[in-house]
Amino acid sequence: MLHVQDGGVYTTDWTAYPLRMERHHIAGQPKGSMLLALLKDGKDGGFQGILQIDCDQPVESEVTTGDDGLRQYTFVSLKDMMRNDSLPRNVVNNIFAMFCTGAKLTPADLNMIRE
């Protein structure tokens, strides 16, 4: 999903995968909604969480539950996660590109150098 070169030999990898593929109404989930597992692995720690993305209304997307070792997140908007730098914007962009539009990501989309 995203490989971040943090500097020197250190890197951070973000991975997302669907927990449910269907996009139709199931158990109260709105149409266009999808549950994804999100994992981060890197020198500065990890993240494990479940995202609920809404392809039709991205602003409604949120981290349903998650933990980065220091903080726990429950029903936090993706917008707030990006604002406080807990979740890189490139990760969110790639998630919506892959799972909502079916776009093929280029190597440039998947690699980022942190300055």
C-alpha positions in Angstrom: 0.0 0.0 0.0 2.8 2.5 0.9 6.5 2.1 1.6 8.0 5.1 3.4 11.7 5.7 3.4 12.2 7.3 6.8 15.8 8.2 6.4 19.0 6.0 6.3 18.1 2.3 6.5 14.8 2.8 8.3 11.4 2.3 6.5 7.7 2.2 7.4 5.3 -0.1 5.5 1.5 0.5 5.5 -0.8 -2.4 4.3 -4.5 -2.5 3.9 -6.8 -5.3 2.9 -10.5 -5.8 2.8 -12.3 -7.6 5.6 -15.5 -7.7 3.5 -15.7 -7.4 -0.2 -19.4 -6.8 -0.8 -20.5 -3.2 -1.2 -24.2 -3.8 -0.6 -26.2 -3.2 2.5 -25.2 -5.7 5.2 -25.9 -5.5 8.9 -26.6 -1.7 8.9 -23.6 -0.7 6.8 -24.4 1.9 4.2 -24.1 1.1 0.5 -20.6 2.0 -0.7 -19.1 1.2 2.7 -16.3 -1.2 3.2 -14.3 -2.5 6.2 -10.5 -2.7 5.8 -7.7 -3.9 8.0 -4.9 -1.4 8.2 -1.4 -2.4 9.4 1.7 -0.3 9.9 5.2 -1.7 10.5 8.3 0.4 11.1 11.1 1.5 13.3 8.9 3.9 15.2 6.3 1.3 16.0 3.2 -0.2 14.5 -0.4 0.3 14.0 -3.3 -2.2 13.8 -6.7 -1.0 13.1 -10.0 -1.4 11.2 -11.2 1.3 8.8 -14.7 1.8 7.6 -14.4 3.7 4.3 -17.4 5.2 2.5 -16.6 5.5 -1.2 -19.7 7.6 -1.8 -19.0 10.0 1.0 -15.3 9.8 1.9 -15.7 12.4 4.7 -17.8 9.8 6.6 -14.9 7.4 6.7 -13.3 6.6 10.0 -11.0 4.4 12.0 -13.5 2.1 13.7 -10.9 0.8 16.1 -7.1 0.9 16.2 -4.0 0.9 18.3 -0.5 2.2 17.7 1.0 1.1 21.0 0.7 4.6 22.5 -2.8 5.5 21.7 -6.1 3.8 21.0 -8.5 5.0 18.4 -12.3 4.4 18.3 -14.5 6.0 15.7 -12.0 8.7 14.7 -12.5 10.3 11.3 -9.8 9.7 8.7 -9.6 13.4 8.3 -8.6 13.8 12.0 -6.1 11.0 11.7 -4.4 12.8 8.8 -4.6 16.1 10.6 -2.7 14.9 13.6 -0.2 13.0 11.4 -1.2 9.5 12.7 -2.1 8.4 9.2 -0.2 9.8 6.1 -2.4 11.4 3.4 -0.8 9.2 0.8 -2.0 6.1 2.6 -5.6 7.4 2.6 -5.3 8.5 -1.1 -4.1 5.0 -2.1 -6.8 3.3 -0.1 -9.6 5.2 -1.9 -7.9 4.8 -5.3 -7.6 1.0 -4.9 -10.8 0.1 -3.1 -13.2 2.7 -4.4 -12.2 3.3 -8.0 -10.1 0.1 -8.7 -7.2 2.2 -9.9 -3.9 0.5 -10.5 -1.2 2.1 -8.4 2.2 2.8 -9.9 5.5 2.3 -8.0 5.6 6.1 -7.5 2.2 5.9 -5.7 3.6 3.2 -3.4 6.9 4.7 -2.4 7.5 7.9 -0.5 10.6 9.5 1.0 10.1 11.3 4.2 12.1 14.5 4.5 
